[in-house]
Amino acid sequence: MEELKKLRFKIDILDEEIIKLLEERMEICKEIGKLKDKIEDNNREKEIIKNLNKKFPNLDKELIDELYGVIFKYSKKIQK
C-alpha cells in the first residue's frame, strides 16, 4: 500500500508539471496569435506529431495523436 501511495504521489507531481507546461504553451500561443495572420499551417501540426512519434516510440501513437489534437484545438482557440 505504501508503494502505491508513493507512485500516486509521483503521478501528482508529474500532473502538475504537465499542467504548468500546458499553461506556458498556451501563453506562447497567445503571442503567436498576435503575430500571425489567420492562416493555419496544418503541415506544422502534422510535423509536430510526426516528430513526437519518432522521438517517443514507446508511447502509443494514438495517444500522441489524440492528445495533440486537443492541444492544437485549444491553441487555435487562444490564438483567435
mmCIF file of the N, C-alpha and C atoms, coordinates in Angstrom:
data_MODEL
# 
_entry.id   MODEL 
# 
loop_
_atom_site.group_PDB 
_atom_site.id 
_atom_site.type_symbol 
_atom_site.label_atom_id 
_atom_site.label_alt_id 
_atom_site.label_comp_id 
_atom_site.label_asym_id 
_atom_site.label_entity_id 
_atom_site.label_seq_id 
_atom_site.pdbx_PDB_ins_code 
_atom_site.Cartn_x 
_atom_site.Cartn_y 
_atom_site.Cartn_z 
_atom_site.occupancy 
_atom_site.B_iso_or_equiv 
_atom_site.pdbx_formal_charge 
_atom_site.auth_seq_id 
_atom_site.auth_comp_id 
_atom_site.auth_asym_id 
_atom_site.auth_atom_id 
_atom_site.pdbx_PDB_model_num 
ATOM 1   N N  . MET A 1 1  ? 0.823  -1.199 0.000   1.00 0.00 ? 1  MET A N  1 
ATOM 2   C CA . MET A 1 1  ? 0.000  0.000  0.000   1.00 0.00 ? 1  MET A CA 1 
ATOM 3   C C  . MET A 1 1  ? 0.867  1.265  0.000   1.00 0.00 ? 1  MET A C  1 
ATOM 4   N N  . GLU A 1 2  ? 1.965  1.208  0.721   1.00 0.00 ? 2  GLU A N  1 
ATOM 5   C CA . GLU A 1 2  ? 2.872  2.358  0.778   1.00 0.00 ? 2  GLU A CA 1 
ATOM 6   C C  . GLU A 1 2  ? 3.484  2.624  -0.595  1.00 0.00 ? 2  GLU A C  1 
ATOM 7   N N  . GLU A 1 3  ? 3.793  1.566  -1.318  1.00 0.00 ? 3  GLU A N  1 
ATOM 8   C CA . GLU A 1 3  ? 4.360  1.719  -2.662  1.00 0.00 ? 3  GLU A CA 1 
ATOM 9   C C  . GLU A 1 3  ? 3.357  2.392  -3.595  1.00 0.00 ? 3  GLU A C  1 
ATOM 10  N N  . LEU A 1 4  ? 2.092  2.020  -3.484  1.00 0.00 ? 4  LEU A N  1 
ATOM 11  C CA . LEU A 1 4  ? 1.037  2.635  -4.284  1.00 0.00 ? 4  LEU A CA 1 
ATOM 12  C C  . LEU A 1 4  ? 0.930  4.124  -3.969  1.00 0.00 ? 4  LEU A C  1 
ATOM 13  N N  . LYS A 1 5  ? 1.028  4.467  -2.717  1.00 0.00 ? 5  LYS A N  1 
ATOM 14  C CA . LYS A 1 5  ? 0.981  5.863  -2.282  1.00 0.00 ? 5  LYS A CA 1 
ATOM 15  C C  . LYS A 1 5  ? 2.120  6.667  -2.903  1.00 0.00 ? 5  LYS A C  1 
ATOM 16  N N  . LYS A 1 6  ? 3.319  6.093  -2.896  1.00 0.00 ? 6  LYS A N  1 
ATOM 17  C CA . LYS A 1 6  ? 4.491  6.758  -3.464  1.00 0.00 ? 6  LYS A CA 1 
ATOM 18  C C  . LYS A 1 6  ? 4.320  6.963  -4.965  1.00 0.00 ? 6  LYS A C  1 
ATOM 19  N N  . LEU A 1 7  ? 3.828  5.959  -5.639  1.00 0.00 ? 7  LEU A N  1 
ATOM 20  C CA . LEU A 1 7  ? 3.636  6.064  -7.087  1.00 0.00 ? 7  LEU A CA 1 
ATOM 21  C C  . LEU A 1 7  ? 2.575  7.103  -7.429  1.00 0.00 ? 7  LEU A C  1 
ATOM 22  N N  . ARG A 1 8  ? 1.511  7.136  -6.664  1.00 0.00 ? 8  ARG A N  1 
ATOM 23  C CA . ARG A 1 8  ? 0.470  8.138  -6.889  1.00 0.00 ? 8  ARG A CA 1 
ATOM 24  C C  . ARG A 1 8  ? 0.985  9.551  -6.625  1.00 0.00 ? 8  ARG A C  1 
ATOM 25  N N  . PHE A 1 9  ? 1.828  9.687  -5.627  1.00 0.00 ? 9  PHE A N  1 
ATOM 26  C CA . PHE A 1 9  ? 2.439  10.984 -5.331  1.00 0.00 ? 9  PHE A CA 1 
ATOM 27  C C  . PHE A 1 9  ? 3.291  11.444 -6.516  1.00 0.00 ? 9  PHE A C  1 
ATOM 28  N N  . LYS A 1 10 ? 4.060  10.514 -7.100  1.00 0.00 ? 10 LYS A N  1 
ATOM 29  C CA . LYS A 1 10 ? 4.875  10.844 -8.266  1.00 0.00 ? 10 LYS A CA 1 
ATOM 30  C C  . LYS A 1 10 ? 3.987  11.292 -9.432  1.00 0.00 ? 10 LYS A C  1 
ATOM 31  N N  . ILE A 1 11 ? 2.866  10.613 -9.624  1.00 0.00 ? 11 ILE A N  1 
ATOM 32  C CA . ILE A 1 11 ? 1.933  10.995 -10.685 1.00 0.00 ? 11 ILE A CA 1 
ATOM 33  C C  . ILE A 1 11 ? 1.368  12.383 -10.424 1.00 0.00 ? 11 ILE A C  1 
ATOM 34  N N  . ASP A 1 12 ? 1.037  12.687 -9.177  1.00 0.00 ? 12 ASP A N  1 
ATOM 35  C CA . ASP A 1 12 ? 0.523  14.016 -8.824  1.00 0.00 ? 12 ASP A CA 1 
ATOM 36  C C  . ASP A 1 12 ? 1.532  15.106 -9.196  1.00 0.00 ? 12 ASP A C  1 
ATOM 37  N N  . ILE A 1 13 ? 2.785  14.857 -8.910  1.00 0.00 ? 13 ILE A N  1 
ATOM 38  C CA . ILE A 1 13 ? 3.840  15.819 -9.236  1.00 0.00 ? 13 ILE A CA 1 
ATOM 39  C C  . ILE A 1 13 ? 3.955  15.985 -10.750 1.00 0.00 ? 13 ILE A C  1 
ATOM 40  N N  . LEU A 1 14 ? 3.940  14.873 -11.470 1.00 0.00 ? 14 LEU A N  1 
ATOM 41  C CA . LEU A 1 14 ? 4.017  14.938 -12.932 1.00 0.00 ? 14 LEU A CA 1 
ATOM 42  C C  . LEU A 1 14 ? 2.813  15.659 -13.523 1.00 0.00 ? 14 LEU A C  1 
ATOM 43  N N  . ASP A 1 15 ? 1.627  15.410 -12.968 1.00 0.00 ? 15 ASP A N  1 
ATOM 44  C CA . ASP A 1 15 ? 0.424  16.095 -13.459 1.00 0.00 ? 15 ASP A CA 1 
ATOM 45  C C  . ASP A 1 15 ? 0.567  17.610 -13.310 1.00 0.00 ? 15 ASP A C  1 
ATOM 46  N N  . GLU A 1 16 ? 1.100  18.055 -12.208 1.00 0.00 ? 16 GLU A N  1 
ATOM 47  C CA . GLU A 1 16 ? 1.310  19.496 -12.005 1.00 0.00 ? 16 GLU A CA 1 
ATOM 48  C C  . GLU A 1 16 ? 2.312  20.047 -13.015 1.00 0.00 ? 16 GLU A C  1 
ATOM 49  N N  . GLU A 1 17 ? 3.367  19.297 -13.286 1.00 0.00 ? 17 GLU A N  1 
ATOM 50  C CA . GLU A 1 17 ? 4.363  19.740 -14.263 1.00 0.00 ? 17 GLU A CA 1 
ATOM 51  C C  . GLU A 1 17 ? 3.749  19.809 -15.657 1.00 0.00 ? 17 GLU A C  1 
ATOM 52  N N  . ILE A 1 18 ? 2.938  18.815 -16.010 1.00 0.00 ? 18 ILE A N  1 
ATOM 53  C CA . ILE A 1 18 ? 2.277  18.802 -17.316 1.00 0.00 ? 18 ILE A CA 1 
ATOM 54  C C  . ILE A 1 18 ? 1.394  20.036 -17.467 1.00 0.00 ? 18 ILE A C  1 
ATOM 55  N N  . ILE A 1 19 ? 0.609  20.345 -16.436 1.00 0.00 ? 19 ILE A N  1 
ATOM 56  C CA . ILE A 1 19 ? -0.299 21.489 -16.500 1.00 0.00 ? 19 ILE A CA 1 
ATOM 57  C C  . ILE A 1 19 ? 0.493  22.803 -16.571 1.00 0.00 ? 19 ILE A C  1 
ATOM 58  N N  . LYS A 1 20 ? 1.577  22.902 -15.826 1.00 0.00 ? 20 LYS A N  1 
ATOM 59  C CA . LYS A 1 20 ? 2.413  24.111 -15.895 1.00 0.00 ? 20 LYS A CA 1 
ATOM 60  C C  . LYS A 1 20 ? 2.944  24.298 -17.311 1.00 0.00 ? 20 LYS A C  1 
ATOM 61  N N  . LEU A 1 21 ? 3.393  23.221 -17.938 1.00 0.00 ? 21 LEU A N  1 
ATOM 62  C CA . LEU A 1 21 ? 3.910  23.307 -19.295 1.00 0.00 ? 21 LEU A CA 1 
ATOM 63  C C  . LEU A 1 21 ? 2.803  23.649 -20.294 1.00 0.00 ? 21 LEU A C  1 
ATOM 64  N N  . LEU A 1 22 ? 1.611  23.097 -20.098 1.00 0.00 ? 22 LEU A N  1 
ATOM 65  C CA . LEU A 1 22 ? 0.482  23.448 -20.965 1.00 0.00 ? 22 LEU A CA 1 
ATOM 66  C C  . LEU A 1 22 ? 0.129  24.925 -20.821 1.00 0.00 ? 22 LEU A C  1 
ATOM 67  N N  . GLU A 1 23 ? 0.157  25.404 -19.596 1.00 0.00 ? 23 GLU A N  1 
ATOM 68  C CA . GLU A 1 23 ? -0.123 26.817 -19.354 1.00 0.00 ? 23 GLU A CA 1 
ATOM 69  C C  . GLU A 1 23 ? 0.901  27.689 -20.090 1.00 0.00 ? 23 GLU A C  1 
ATOM 70  N N  . GLU A 1 24 ? 2.160  27.308 -20.011 1.00 0.00 ? 24 GLU A N  1 
ATOM 71  C CA . GLU A 1 24 ? 3.223  28.053 -20.699 1.00 0.00 ? 24 GLU A CA 1 
ATOM 72  C C  . GLU A 1 24 ? 3.028  27.981 -22.216 1.00 0.00 ? 24 GLU A C  1 
ATOM 73  N N  . ARG A 1 25 ? 2.656  26.806 -22.720 1.00 0.00 ? 25 ARG A N  1 
ATOM 74  C CA . ARG A 1 25 ? 2.422  26.649 -24.161 1.00 0.00 ? 25 ARG A CA 1 
ATOM 75  C C  . ARG A 1 25 ? 1.280  27.546 -24.624 1.00 0.00 ? 25 ARG A C  1 
ATOM 76  N N  . MET A 1 26 ? 0.220  27.619 -23.846 1.00 0.00 ? 26 MET A N  1 
ATOM 77  C CA . MET A 1 26 ? -0.928 28.448 -24.218 1.00 0.00 ? 26 MET A CA 1 
ATOM 78  C C  . MET A 1 26 ? -0.574 29.938 -24.196 1.00 0.00 ? 26 MET A C  1 
ATOM 79  N N  . GLU A 1 27 ? 0.282  30.356 -23.276 1.00 0.00 ? 27 GLU A N  1 
ATOM 80  C CA . GLU A 1 27 ? 0.742  31.748 -23.256 1.00 0.00 ? 27 GLU A CA 1 
ATOM 81  C C  . GLU A 1 27 ? 1.523  32.067 -24.531 1.00 0.00 ? 27 GLU A C  1 
ATOM 82  N N  . ILE A 1 28 ? 2.350  31.133 -24.959 1.00 0.00 ? 28 ILE A N  1 
ATOM 83  C CA . ILE A 1 28 ? 3.107  31.331 -26.196 1.00 0.00 ? 28 ILE A CA 1 
ATOM 84  C C  . ILE A 1 28 ? 2.146  31.373 -27.386 1.00 0.00 ? 28 ILE A C  1 
ATOM 85  N N  . CYS A 1 29 ? 1.111  30.549 -27.358 1.00 0.00 ? 29 CYS A N  1 
ATOM 86  C CA . CYS A 1 29 ? 0.107  30.567 -28.430 1.00 0.00 ? 29 CYS A CA 1 
ATOM 87  C C  . CYS A 1 29 ? -0.578 31.927 -28.534 1.00 0.00 ? 29 CYS A C  1 
ATOM 88  N N  . LYS A 1 30 ? -0.833 32.546 -27.392 1.00 0.00 ? 30 LYS A N  1 
ATOM 89  C CA . LYS A 1 30 ? -1.419 33.891 -27.405 1.00 0.00 ? 30 LYS A CA 1 
ATOM 90  C C  . LYS A 1 30 ? -0.504 34.860 -28.146 1.00 0.00 ? 30 LYS A C  1 
ATOM 91  N N  . GLU A 1 31 ? 0.785  34.769 -27.866 1.00 0.00 ? 31 GLU A N  1 
ATOM 92  C CA . GLU A 1 31 ? 1.764  35.643 -28.512 1.00 0.00 ? 31 GLU A CA 1 
ATOM 93  C C  . GLU A 1 31 ? 1.821  35.367 -30.012 1.00 0.00 ? 31 GLU A C  1 
ATOM 94  N N  . ILE A 1 32 ? 1.790  34.107 -30.382 1.00 0.00 ? 32 ILE A N  1 
ATOM 95  C CA . ILE A 1 32 ? 1.799  33.745 -31.798 1.00 0.00 ? 32 ILE A CA 1 
ATOM 96  C C  . ILE A 1 32 ? 0.559  34.300 -32.479 1.00 0.00 ? 32 ILE A C  1 
ATOM 97  N N  . GLY A 1 33 ? -0.580 34.201 -31.812 1.00 0.00 ? 33 GLY A N  1 
ATOM 98  C CA . GLY A 1 33 ? -1.825 34.718 -32.367 1.00 0.00 ? 33 GLY A CA 1 
ATOM 99  C C  . GLY A 1 33 ? -1.756 36.209 -32.670 1.00 0.00 ? 33 GLY A C  1 
ATOM 100 N N  . LYS A 1 34 ? -1.009 36.936 -31.871 1.00 0.00 ? 34 LYS A N  1 
ATOM 101 C CA . LYS A 1 34 ? -0.848 38.377 -32.094 1.00 0.00 ? 34 LYS A CA 1 
ATOM 102 C C  . LYS A 1 34 ? 0.028  38.658 -33.315 1.00 0.00 ? 34 LYS A C  1 
ATOM 103 N N  . LEU A 1 35 ? 0.917  37.739 -33.624 1.00 0.00 ? 35 LEU A N  1 
ATOM 104 C CA . LEU A 1 35 ? 1.897  37.966 -34.681 1.00 0.00 ? 35 LEU A CA 1 
ATOM 105 C C  . LEU A 1 35 ? 1.480  37.440 -36.052 1.00 0.00 ? 35 LEU A C  1 
ATOM 106 N N  . LYS A 1 36 ? 0.663  36.417 -36.071 1.00 0.00 ? 36 LYS A N  1 
ATOM 107 C CA . LYS A 1 36 ? 0.365  35.810 -37.362 1.00 0.00 ? 36 LYS A CA 1 
ATOM 108 C C  . LYS A 1 36 ? -1.016 36.183 -37.873 1.00 0.00 ? 36 LYS A C  1 
ATOM 109 N N  . ASP A 1 37 ? -1.170 36.052 -39.171 1.00 0.00 ? 37 ASP A N  1 
ATOM 110 C CA . ASP A 1 37 ? -2.475 36.278 -39.783 1.00 0.00 ? 37 ASP A CA 1 
ATOM 111 C C  . ASP A 1 37 ? -3.371 35.084 -39.464 1.00 0.00 ? 37 ASP A C  1 
ATOM 112 N N  . LYS A 1 38 ? -4.527 35.073 -39.986 1.00 0.00 ? 38 LYS A N  1 
ATOM 113 C CA . LYS A 1 38 ? -5.480 33.990 -39.733 1.00 0.00 ? 38 LYS A CA 1 
ATOM 114 C C  . LYS A 1 38 ? -5.181 32.754 -40.577 1.00 0.00 ? 38 LYS A C  1 
ATOM 115 N N  . ILE A 1 39 ? -3.941 32.591 -40.969 1.00 0.00 ? 39 ILE A N  1 
ATOM 116 C CA . ILE A 1 39 ? -3.522 31.452 -41.786 1.00 0.00 ? 39 ILE A CA 1 
ATOM 117 C C  . ILE A 1 39 ? -3.176 30.296 -40.857 1.00 0.00 ? 39 ILE A C  1 
ATOM 118 N N  . GLU A 1 40 ? -3.769 29.147 -41.147 1.00 0.00 ? 40 GLU A N  1 
ATOM 119 C CA . GLU A 1 40 ? -3.456 27.948 -40.372 1.00 0.00 ? 40 GLU A CA 1 
ATOM 120 C C  . GLU A 1 40 ? -2.419 27.139 -41.129 1.00 0.00 ? 40 GLU A C  1 
ATOM 121 N N  . ASP A 1 41 ? -1.448 26.635 -40.423 1.00 0.00 ? 41 ASP A N  1 
ATOM 122 C CA . ASP A 1 41 ? -0.409 25.810 -41.025 1.00 0.00 ? 41 ASP A CA 1 
ATOM 123 C C  . ASP A 1 41 ? -0.608 24.380 -40.551 1.00 0.00 ? 41 ASP A C  1 
ATOM 124 N N  . ASN A 1 42 ? -1.467 23.649 -41.254 1.00 0.00 ? 42 ASN A N  1 
ATOM 125 C CA . ASN A 1 42 ? -1.745 22.261 -40.872 1.00 0.00 ? 42 ASN A CA 1 
ATOM 126 C C  . ASN A 1 42 ? -0.522 21.369 -41.046 1.00 0.00 ? 42 ASN A C  1 
ATOM 127 N N  . ASN A 1 43 ? 0.384  21.760 -41.923 1.00 0.00 ? 43 ASN A N  1 
ATOM 128 C CA . ASN A 1 43 ? 1.619  20.981 -42.067 1.00 0.00 ? 43 ASN A CA 1 
ATOM 129 C C  . ASN A 1 43 ? 2.443  21.042 -40.794 1.00 0.00 ? 43 ASN A C  1 
ATOM 130 N N  . ARG A 1 44 ? 2.403  22.173 -40.119 1.00 0.00 ? 44 ARG A N  1 
ATOM 131 C CA . ARG A 1 44 ? 3.138  22.321 -38.853 1.00 0.00 ? 44 ARG A CA 1 
ATOM 132 C C  . ARG A 1 44 ? 2.625  21.320 -37.826 1.00 0.00 ? 44 ARG A C  1 
ATOM 133 N N  . GLU A 1 45 ? 1.308  21.184 -37.729 1.00 0.00 ? 45 GLU A N  1 
ATOM 134 C CA . GLU A 1 45 ? 0.724  20.244 -36.778 1.00 0.00 ? 45 GLU A CA 1 
ATOM 135 C C  . GLU A 1 45 ? 1.133  18.807 -37.102 1.00 0.00 ? 45 GLU A C  1 
ATOM 136 N N  . LYS A 1 46 ? 1.068  18.456 -38.379 1.00 0.00 ? 46 LYS A N  1 
ATOM 137 C CA . LYS A 1 46 ? 1.463  17.104 -38.796 1.00 0.00 ? 46 LYS A CA 1 
ATOM 138 C C  . LYS A 1 46 ? 2.930  16.854 -38.500 1.00 0.00 ? 46 LYS A C  1 
ATOM 139 N N  . GLU A 1 47 ? 3.749  17.860 -38.718 1.00 0.00 ? 47 GLU A N  1 
ATOM 140 C CA . GLU A 1 47 ? 5.180  17.741 -38.462 1.00 0.00 ? 47 GLU A CA 1 
ATOM 141 C C  . GLU A 1 47 ? 5.461  17.556 -36.970 1.00 0.00 ? 47 GLU A C  1 
ATOM 142 N N  . ILE A 1 48 ? 4.760  18.294 -36.126 1.00 0.00 ? 48 ILE A N  1 
ATOM 143 C CA . ILE A 1 48 ? 4.925  18.150 -34.669 1.00 0.00 ? 48 ILE A CA 1 
ATOM 144 C C  . ILE A 1 48 ? 4.598  16.735 -34.242 1.00 0.00 ? 48 ILE A C  1 
ATOM 145 N N  . ILE A 1 49 ? 3.450  16.221 -34.695 1.00 0.00 ? 49 ILE A N  1 
ATOM 146 C CA . ILE A 1 49 ? 3.036  14.858 -34.316 1.00 0.00 ? 49 ILE A CA 1 
ATOM 147 C C  . ILE A 1 49 ? 4.023  13.822 -34.847 1.00 0.00 ? 49 ILE A C  1 
ATOM 148 N N  . LYS A 1 50 ? 4.450  13.998 -36.077 1.00 0.00 ? 50 LYS A N  1 
ATOM 149 C CA . LYS A 1 50 ? 5.420  13.075 -36.677 1.00 0.00 ? 50 LYS A CA 1 
ATOM 150 C C  . LYS A 1 50 ? 6.709  13.046 -35.857 1.00 0.00 ? 50 LYS A C  1 
ATOM 151 N N  . ASN A 1 51 ? 7.220  14.230 -35.497 1.00 0.00 ? 51 ASN A N  1 
ATOM 152 C CA . ASN A 1 51 ? 8.456  14.312 -34.704 1.00 0.00 ? 51 ASN A CA 1 
ATOM 153 C C  . ASN A 1 51 ? 8.298  13.698 -33.324 1.00 0.00 ? 51 ASN A C  1 
ATOM 154 N N  . LEU A 1 52 ? 7.152  13.944 -32.685 1.00 0.00 ? 52 LEU A N  1 
ATOM 155 C CA . LEU A 1 52 ? 6.928  13.377 -31.353 1.00 0.00 ? 52 LEU A CA 1 
ATOM 156 C C  . LEU A 1 52 ? 6.831  11.862 -31.408 1.00 0.00 ? 52 LEU A C  1 
ATOM 157 N N  . ASN A 1 53 ? 6.147  11.350 -32.421 1.00 0.00 ? 53 ASN A N  1 
ATOM 158 C CA . ASN A 1 53 ? 6.045  9.894  -32.565 1.00 0.00 ? 53 ASN A CA 1 
ATOM 159 C C  . ASN A 1 53 ? 7.417  9.267  -32.800 1.00 0.00 ? 53 ASN A C  1 
ATOM 160 N N  . LYS A 1 54 ? 8.268  9.983  -33.520 1.00 0.00 ? 54 LYS A N  1 
ATOM 161 C CA . LYS A 1 54 ? 9.619  9.487  -33.787 1.00 0.00 ? 54 LYS A CA 1 
ATOM 162 C C  . LYS A 1 54 ? 10.477 9.530  -32.517 1.00 0.00 ? 54 LYS A C  1 
ATOM 163 N N  . LYS A 1 55 ? 10.368 10.616 -31.747 1.00 0.00 ? 55 LYS A N  1 
ATOM 164 C CA . LYS A 1 55 ? 11.185 10.782 -30.544 1.00 0.00 ? 55 LYS A CA 1 
ATOM 165 C C  . LYS A 1 55 ? 10.735 9.895  -29.387 1.00 0.00 ? 55 LYS A C  1 
ATOM 166 N N  . PHE A 1 56 ? 9.441  9.558  -29.376 1.00 0.00 ? 56 PHE A N  1 
ATOM 167 C CA . PHE A 1 56 ? 8.896  8.777  -28.265 1.00 0.00 ? 56 PHE A CA 1 
ATOM 168 C C  . PHE A 1 56 ? 8.185  7.529  -28.790 1.00 0.00 ? 56 PHE A C  1 
ATOM 169 N N  . PRO A 1 57 ? 8.947  6.598  -29.363 1.00 0.00 ? 57 PRO A N  1 
ATOM 170 C CA . PRO A 1 57 ? 8.333  5.415  -29.971 1.00 0.00 ? 57 PRO A CA 1 
ATOM 171 C C  . PRO A 1 57 ? 7.669  4.474  -28.961 1.00 0.00 ? 57 PRO A C  1 
ATOM 172 N N  . ASN A 1 58 ? 8.003  4.605  -27.693 1.00 0.00 ? 58 ASN A N  1 
ATOM 173 C CA . ASN A 1 58 ? 7.404  3.735  -26.675 1.00 0.00 ? 58 ASN A CA 1 
ATOM 174 C C  . ASN A 1 58 ? 6.014  4.191  -26.263 1.00 0.00 ? 58 ASN A C  1 
ATOM 175 N N  . LEU A 1 59 ? 5.645  5.423  -26.637 1.00 0.00 ? 59 LEU A N  1 
ATOM 176 C CA . LEU A 1 59 ? 4.293  5.902  -26.352 1.00 0.00 ? 59 LEU A CA 1 
ATOM 177 C C  . LEU A 1 59 ? 3.381  5.490  -27.500 1.00 0.00 ? 59 LEU A C  1 
ATOM 178 N N  . ASP A 1 60 ? 2.163  5.164  -27.162 1.00 0.00 ? 60 ASP A N  1 
ATOM 179 C CA . ASP A 1 60 ? 1.183  4.784  -28.172 1.00 0.00 ? 60 ASP A CA 1 
ATOM 180 C C  . ASP A 1 60 ? 0.950  5.953  -29.131 1.00 0.00 ? 60 ASP A C  1 
ATOM 181 N N  . LYS A 1 61 ? 1.070  5.702  -30.422 1.00 0.00 ? 61 LYS A N  1 
ATOM 182 C CA . LYS A 1 61 ? 0.887  6.734  -31.445 1.00 0.00 ? 61 LYS A CA 1 
ATOM 183 C C  . LYS A 1 61 ? -0.491 7.382  -31.329 1.00 0.00 ? 61 LYS A C  1 
ATOM 184 N N  . GLU A 1 62 ? -1.492 6.580  -31.044 1.00 0.00 ? 62 GLU A N  1 
ATOM 185 C CA . GLU A 1 62 ? -2.858 7.095  -30.915 1.00 0.00 ? 62 GLU A CA 1 
ATOM 186 C C  . GLU A 1 62 ? -2.967 8.086  -29.758 1.00 0.00 ? 62 GLU A C  1 
ATOM 187 N N  . LEU A 1 63 ? -2.265 7.825  -28.665 1.00 0.00 ? 63 LEU A N  1 
ATOM 188 C CA . LEU A 1 63 ? -2.268 8.743  -27.523 1.00 0.00 ? 63 LEU A CA 1 
ATOM 189 C C  . LEU A 1 63 ? -1.711 10.104 -27.934 1.00 0.00 ? 63 LEU A C  1 
ATOM 190 N N  . ILE A 1 64 ? -0.570 10.091 -28.615 1.00 0.00 ? 64 ILE A N  1 
ATOM 191 C CA . ILE A 1 64 ? 0.038  11.350 -29.054 1.00 0.00 ? 64 ILE A CA 1 
ATOM 192 C C  . ILE A 1 64 ? -0.888 12.077 -30.021 1.00 0.00 ? 64 ILE A C  1 
ATOM 193 N N  . ASP A 1 65 ? -1.451 11.338 -30.982 1.00 0.00 ? 65 ASP A N  1 
ATOM 194 C CA . ASP A 1 65 ? -2.357 11.950 -31.963 1.00 0.00 ? 65 ASP A CA 1 
ATOM 195 C C  . ASP A 1 65 ? -3.561 12.600 -31.294 1.00 0.00 ? 65 ASP A C  1 
ATOM 196 N N  . GLU A 1 66 ? -4.204 11.879 -30.395 1.00 0.00 ? 66 GLU A N  1 
ATOM 197 C CA . GLU A 1 66 ? -5.403 12.408 -29.730 1.00 0.00 ? 66 GLU A CA 1 
ATOM 198 C C  . GLU A 1 66 ? -5.067 13.558 -28.792 1.00 0.00 ? 66 GLU A C  1 
ATOM 199 N N  . LEU A 1 67 ? -4.016 13.405 -28.013 1.00 0.00 ? 67 LEU A N  1 
ATOM 200 C CA . LEU A 1 67 ? -3.612 14.442 -27.069 1.00 0.00 ? 67 LEU A CA 1 
ATOM 201 C C  . LEU A 1 67 ? -3.285 15.736 -27.802 1.00 0.00 ? 67 LEU A C  1 
ATOM 202 N N  . TYR A 1 68 ? -2.498 15.629 -28.857 1.00 0.00 ? 68 TYR A N  1 
ATOM 203 C CA . TYR A 1 68 ? -2.130 16.835 -29.591 1.00 0.00 ? 68 TYR A CA 1 
ATOM 204 C C  . TYR A 1 68 ? -3.272 17.390 -30.425 1.00 0.00 ? 68 TYR A C  1 
ATOM 205 N N  . GLY A 1 69 ? -4.228 16.555 -30.783 1.00 0.00 ? 69 GLY A N  1 
ATOM 206 C CA . GLY A 1 69 ? -5.437 17.070 -31.430 1.00 0.00 ? 69 GLY A CA 1 
ATOM 207 C C  . GLY A 1 69 ? -6.150 18.045 -30.510 1.00 0.00 ? 69 GLY A C  1 
ATOM 208 N N  . VAL A 1 70 ? -6.256 17.687 -29.246 1.00 0.00 ? 70 VAL A N  1 
ATOM 209 C CA . VAL A 1 70 ? -6.893 18.557 -28.251 1.00 0.00 ? 70 VAL A CA 1 
ATOM 210 C C  . VAL A 1 70 ? -6.034 19.803 -28.008 1.00 0.00 ? 70 VAL A C  1 
ATOM 211 N N  . ILE A 1 71 ? -4.744 19.614 -27.876 1.00 0.00 ? 71 ILE A N  1 
ATOM 212 C CA . ILE A 1 71 ? -3.844 20.755 -27.642 1.00 0.00 ? 71 ILE A CA 1 
ATOM 213 C C  . ILE A 1 71 ? -3.919 21.735 -28.812 1.00 0.00 ? 71 ILE A C  1 
ATOM 214 N N  . PHE A 1 72 ? -3.900 21.232 -30.038 1.00 0.00 ? 72 PHE A N  1 
ATOM 215 C CA . PHE A 1 72 ? -3.980 22.113 -31.209 1.00 0.00 ? 72 PHE A CA 1 
ATOM 216 C C  . PHE A 1 72 ? -5.315 22.849 -31.252 1.00 0.00 ? 72 PHE A C  1 
ATOM 217 N N  . LYS A 1 73 ? -6.378 22.160 -30.904 1.00 0.00 ? 73 LYS A N  1 
ATOM 218 C CA . LYS A 1 73 ? -7.711 22.770 -30.903 1.00 0.00 ? 73 LYS A CA 1 
ATOM 219 C C  . LYS A 1 73 ? -7.739 23.986 -29.956 1.00 0.00 ? 73 LYS A C  1 
ATOM 220 N N  . TYR A 1 74 ? -7.226 23.802 -28.753 1.00 0.00 ? 74 TYR A N  1 
ATOM 221 C CA . TYR A 1 74 ? -7.241 24.911 -27.783 1.00 0.00 ? 74 TYR A CA 1 
ATOM 222 C C  . TYR A 1 74 ? -6.202 25.976 -28.124 1.00 0.00 ? 74 TYR A C  1 
ATOM 223 N N  . SER A 1 75 ? -5.114 25.576 -28.744 1.00 0.00 ? 75 SER A N  1 
ATOM 224 C CA . SER A 1 75 ? -4.109 26.555 -29.170 1.00 0.00 ? 75 SER A CA 1 
ATOM 225 C C  . SER A 1 75 ? -4.716 27.501 -30.199 1.00 0.00 ? 75 SER A C  1 
ATOM 226 N N  . LYS A 1 76 ? -5.446 26.949 -31.152 1.00 0.00 ? 76 LYS A N  1 
ATOM 227 C CA . LYS A 1 76 ? -6.103 27.775 -32.185 1.00 0.00 ? 76 LYS A CA 1 
ATOM 228 C C  . LYS A 1 76 ? -7.150 28.687 -31.552 1.00 0.00 ? 76 LYS A C  1 
ATOM 229 N N  . LYS A 1 77 ? -7.875 28.144 -30.600 1.00 0.00 ? 77 LYS A N  1 
ATOM 230 C CA . LYS A 1 77 ? -8.924 28.937 -29.905 1.00 0.00 ? 77 LYS A CA 1 
ATOM 231 C C  . LYS A 1 77 ? -8.286 30.142 -29.215 1.00 0.00 ? 77 LYS A C  1 
ATOM 232 N N  . ILE A 1 78 ? -7.169 29.932 -28.577 1.00 0.00 ? 78 ILE A N  1 
ATOM 233 C CA . ILE A 1 78 ? -6.479 31.001 -27.857 1.00 0.00 ? 78 ILE A CA 1 
ATOM 234 C C  . ILE A 1 78 ? -5.890 32.029 -28.820 1.00 0.00 ? 78 ILE A C  1 
ATOM 235 N N  . GLN A 1 79 ? -5.447 31.573 -29.984 1.00 0.00 ? 79 GLN A N  1 
ATOM 236 C CA . GLN A 1 79 ? -4.818 32.477 -30.944 1.00 0.00 ? 79 GLN A CA 1 
ATOM 237 C C  . GLN A 1 79 ? -5.798 33.424 -31.599 1.00 0.00 ? 79 GLN A C  1 
ATOM 238 N N  . LYS A 1 80 ? -7.075 33.101 -31.563 1.00 0.00 ? 80 LYS A N  1 
ATOM 239 C CA . LYS A 1 80 ? -8.094 33.958 -32.233 1.00 0.00 ? 80 LYS A CA 1 
ATOM 240 C C  . LYS A 1 80 ? -8.458 35.154 -31.397 1.00 0.00 ? 80 LYS A C  1 
# 
